[in-house]
Structure formats: structure tokens, C-alpha cells
Amino acid sequence: MAEKPKKKAKPIRKTTGKGGNYRPTKSGAGMTKKGVKAHRKANPGSKLKTAVTGKVKKGSKAAKRRKSYCARSLGQLKKSSAKTRNDPNSRIRQARRRWKC
């Protein structure tokens, strides 16, 4: 019987130091500008953007992006464990707060 090739382990999400592409939970979770830039460089054609955190005009592209993210993340929040759902410091809750959901 032939052995199956082992899958490569996914790199660990780092929030500090070299390769710190993710924002720490305390500062709102999500990716940093540096992280988005690194991702787009590694994946040509990617349309990844950072969070919409500022004030936006109603009906603008940014407002639509925010509304879409908030709807998606609410689904993630609902499917998470009760512990995560009720913890104000969980990554999903912090990210939603940063996006102003």
C-alpha cells in the first residue's frame, strides 16, 4: 500500500514580531495593512482590503462592504460556542466592534 503524502501544516497566525499580519484581539482583531499588503503580494489578483472603520456615506461602496461584513460575521457569531458568543473580548466580537457592526 502506498503512503499518502503528508499535508503541509498551515502557518500559525502571528500577531507580533516578524510576519505579524494579524491585529491582536485587544486592538480589534483582523488583518493589519502590512498583512493585507503581504497577502496581495503572495496572491496576485487578490482584492483583500482592510476593515471599514471610519465614517462612511450611506449607500457608498464602503458602506455596502461594511453591511456585507456585518451580515457575514453575525452568522459566524451565531455559529460560535456560547463561551465565544458571550465573551466581549473574543476575536469575532472585537472585529465586529472595529467594523462598527
C-alpha positions as a printed NumPy array, in Angstrom:
array([[  0.   ,   0.   ,   0.   ],
       [  1.348,   3.412,  -0.958],
       [  1.544,   6.021,   1.772],
       [ -0.387,   9.249,   1.362],
       [  1.766,  12.372,   1.197],
       [  1.525,  14.43 ,   4.379],
       [ -0.264,  17.758,   4.16 ],
       [  1.746,  20.855,   4.949],
       [  0.703,  22.437,   8.214],
       [ -0.866,  25.879,   7.881],
       [  1.343,  28.674,   9.188],
       [  0.35 ,  29.918,  12.62 ],
       [ -1.33 ,  33.327,  12.716],
       [  1.171,  35.676,  14.296],
       [  0.156,  38.975,  15.799],
       [  3.569,  40.244,  16.813],
       [  7.138,  40.112,  15.561],
       [  8.215,  39.117,  12.053],
       [  5.184,  38.157,   9.995],
       [  2.781,  39.892,  12.397],
       [ -0.01 ,  40.204,   9.874],
       [ -2.915,  39.981,  12.276],
       [ -4.07 ,  42.606,  14.73 ],
       [ -4.092,  41.45 ,  18.373],
       [ -7.553,  40.849,  19.815],
       [ -7.22 ,  43.844,  22.148],
       [ -6.872,  46.188,  19.18 ],
       [ -9.835,  44.823,  17.248],
       [ -8.62 ,  41.567,  15.618],
       [ -8.499,  41.295,  11.796],
       [ -5.554,  41.891,   9.486],
       [ -3.119,  44.795,   9.54 ],
       [ -2.336,  46.953,   6.486],
       [  1.041,  45.195,   6.346],
       [ -0.713,  41.817,   6.409],
       [ -3.081,  42.739,   3.599],
       [ -0.152,  44.021,   1.524],
       [  1.771,  40.757,   2.128],
       [ -1.291,  38.666,   1.202],
       [ -1.871,  40.614,  -2.015],
       [  1.799,  40.228,  -2.95 ],
       [  1.637,  36.463,  -2.374],
       [ -1.705,  36.157,  -4.185],
       [ -1.723,  38.308,  -7.341],
       [ -5.219,  39.41 ,  -8.302],
       [ -6.435,  39.323,  -4.709],
       [ -8.932,  42.019,  -3.759],
       [ -8.436,  41.754,   0.004],
       [ -8.87 ,  45.039,   1.856],
       [ -8.639,  46.211,   5.459],
       [-11.652,  46.916,   7.66 ],
       [-14.024,  49.812,   7.058],
       [-13.548,  51.695,  10.324],
       [-14.257,  55.327,   9.531],
       [-17.41 ,  57.286,   8.887],
       [-18.976,  56.433,   5.516],
       [-21.675,  57.913,   3.306],
       [-24.897,  55.934,   3.198],
       [-25.01 ,  53.722,   0.097],
       [-21.299,  54.133,  -0.736],
       [-19.103,  51.149,  -1.666],
       [-17.524,  51.21 ,   1.794],
       [-20.944,  51.268,   3.479],
       [-22.045,  48.277,   1.392],
       [-18.828,  46.423,   2.274],
       [-19.432,  47.105,   5.957],
       [-23.047,  45.945,   5.748],
       [-21.956,  42.766,   3.963],
       [-19.212,  42.032,   6.512],
       [-21.574,  42.644,   9.415],
       [-24.13 ,  40.223,   7.961],
       [-21.484,  37.517,   7.377],
       [-19.854,  37.948,  10.755],
       [-23.222,  37.781,  12.528],
       [-23.616,  34.3  ,  11.033],
       [-20.157,  33.362,  12.323],
       [-21.02 ,  34.744,  15.748],
       [-24.267,  32.768,  15.896],
       [-22.475,  29.528,  14.967],
       [-19.706,  30.   ,  17.54 ],
       [-19.795,  28.48 ,  21.006],
       [-21.742,  30.166,  23.795],
       [-18.44 ,  30.975,  25.505],
       [-17.174,  32.885,  22.431],
       [-20.557,  34.452,  21.713],
       [-20.871,  35.906,  25.195],
       [-17.233,  36.937,  25.667],
       [-16.84 ,  40.651,  24.807],
       [-13.111,  40.065,  24.232],
       [-13.433,  37.225,  21.699],
       [-11.834,  37.839,  18.277],
       [-15.149,  37.863,  16.411],
       [-16.748,  40.333,  18.848],
       [-13.694,  42.617,  18.758],
       [-13.584,  42.515,  14.947],
       [-17.298,  43.361,  14.737],
       [-16.749,  46.25 ,  17.136],
       [-13.86 ,  47.517,  14.967],
       [-16.067,  47.363,  11.856],
       [-18.801,  49.196,  13.835],
       [-21.378,  46.416,  13.471]])
